């Protein structure tokens, strides 16, 4: 249920209430972890283990939930017990993270090896490098991997991941390129190299990688569809004049919104375009002139001649997809019927989103969630008329603060992305973390400030304050992992300057 995690949680909650089997409770708990509801996941898993105390799957998930909550001692106790029965990657990484927590990396590996015998401290080096990366301890991760006695290709792969986490894009590309030369283009090294080439705007190189290893890249990317394998995959060269093309857009909401800009090129090639999208996007994208029909899961389909994943369109249509006109505003919501009362003492109505709603296994390097207390300086900018557009469990967090209880929260009125688009039409500006709302604002050409974690998605690059995909979005990056305070300070300065020029 890509792009529909809250809906999945609600459905699984009902199923777990009606038929609380171990399997149902396990799936429900996994969904809860995916949306950051760790406390509830612990309650569900504890109940499930009372019913099925021998389930190692339930115990492993509970240990991960404790680790999310920072209850390291409880997590370590469970992982160490699990290590006696299974030493899969999740258990090894989880136990290492616990042992490395607040300990030097060599001491942490030594402690973990006591629980993970017959694996030795040397055997655990590659896993420790990943665990240190998860913990945001990049220099230690690099030192650990550089001295590991493992295959040189695996070392290069890990060092490339660390270099990317350090925002050293040239080094990351070099490491992964060297790993590919050892393992081959069909190896695990090809996907990070491909994304890093895209991030560096080295599109010629990304295109060559894609054409040489399309199957590997597609399999790693995952399939965004409920209708896989109905027709041949389009290769970008076979004529589609008069052909019915099924474009799979059941990926993340942001990915779908980013790539719909290329659908007009399919119409120029004469295709009849069927666009498969997640439920929250159906009404918004049904008005696209480049789409003949929008479908959702389980909708009946007419005969299909070819299909492709929407994320591949940029490459399948390359270099025509570089046309600058495709990166101008290309999406508008329905005419707004929502009246937004403007604060007479403020000049700029500004939407605010602070939580991406997806927190599973995110270290502070990647975490797209700003603790509510860090947002207080925004409330002191007198020219901003803030409106909360957050949806989900954290939408009412502002009400728990003295400074935020006066900010209207509109999340209860948002049931789809079209509702969000309609509300945005009444706004002058948006401040957001990396969510689908950022893509929606960027696609409509709205002035947007996007707060990024230290390591962000490939599409935002690693050092620029702007990007090709959305010219109206200003990027504000963390200067240090987990440091939202300085990001908010930079945001306040940037917003104040922008408002002064708008008045």
HELIX and SHEET records of a PDB file:
HELIX    1   1 UNK A    5  UNK A   18  1                                  14    
HELIX    2   2 UNK A   22  UNK A   34  1                                  13    
HELIX    3   3 UNK A   38  UNK A   51  1                                  14    
HELIX    4   4 UNK A   56  UNK A   68  1                                  13    
HELIX    5   5 UNK A   72  UNK A   83  1                                  12    
HELIX    6   6 UNK A   89  UNK A  100  1                                  12    
HELIX    7   7 UNK A  105  UNK A  115  1                                  11    
HELIX    8   8 UNK A  125  UNK A  134  1                                  10    
HELIX    9   9 UNK A  138  UNK A  146  1                                   9    
HELIX   10  10 UNK A  152  UNK A  165  1                                  14    
HELIX   11  11 UNK A  169  UNK A  183  1                                  15    
HELIX   12  12 UNK A  189  UNK A  199  1                                  11    
HELIX   13  13 UNK A  203  UNK A  212  1                                  10    
HELIX   14  14 UNK A  214  UNK A  221  1                                   8    
HELIX   15  15 UNK A  253  UNK A  259  1                                   7    
HELIX   16  16 UNK A  260  UNK A  262  5                                   3    
HELIX   17  17 UNK A  263  UNK A  268  1                                   6    
HELIX   18  18 UNK A  279  UNK A  281  5                                   3    
HELIX   19  19 UNK A  282  UNK A  285  1                                   4    
HELIX   20  20 UNK A  310  UNK A  312  5                                   3    
HELIX   21  21 UNK A  313  UNK A  316  1                                   4    
HELIX   22  22 UNK A  320  UNK A  322  5                                   3    
HELIX   23  23 UNK A  324  UNK A  327  5                                   4    
HELIX   24  24 UNK A  372  UNK A  375  5                                   4    
HELIX   25  25 UNK A  376  UNK A  379  1                                   4    
HELIX   26  26 UNK A  397  UNK A  400  5                                   4    
HELIX   27  27 UNK A  411  UNK A  413  5                                   3    
HELIX   28  28 UNK A  417  UNK A  424  1                                   8    
HELIX   29  29 UNK A  436  UNK A  444  1                                   9    
HELIX   30  30 UNK A  458  UNK A  460  5                                   3    
HELIX   31  31 UNK A  484  UNK A  502  1                                  19    
SHEET    1   A 5 UNK A 232  UNK A 233  0                                        
SHEET    2   A 5 UNK A 306  UNK A 309  1                                        
SHEET    3   A 5 UNK A 244  UNK A 249  1                                        
SHEET    4   A 5 UNK A 272  UNK A 277  1                                        
SHEET    5   A 5 UNK A 293  UNK A 295  1                                        
SHEET    1   B 6 UNK A 408  UNK A 409  0                                        
SHEET    2   B 6 UNK A 384  UNK A 388  1                                        
SHEET    3   B 6 UNK A 348  UNK A 353  1                                        
SHEET    4   B 6 UNK A 429  UNK A 433  1                                        
SHEET    5   B 6 UNK A 448  UNK A 452  1                                        
SHEET    6   B 6 UNK A 473  UNK A 477  1                                        
END                                                                             
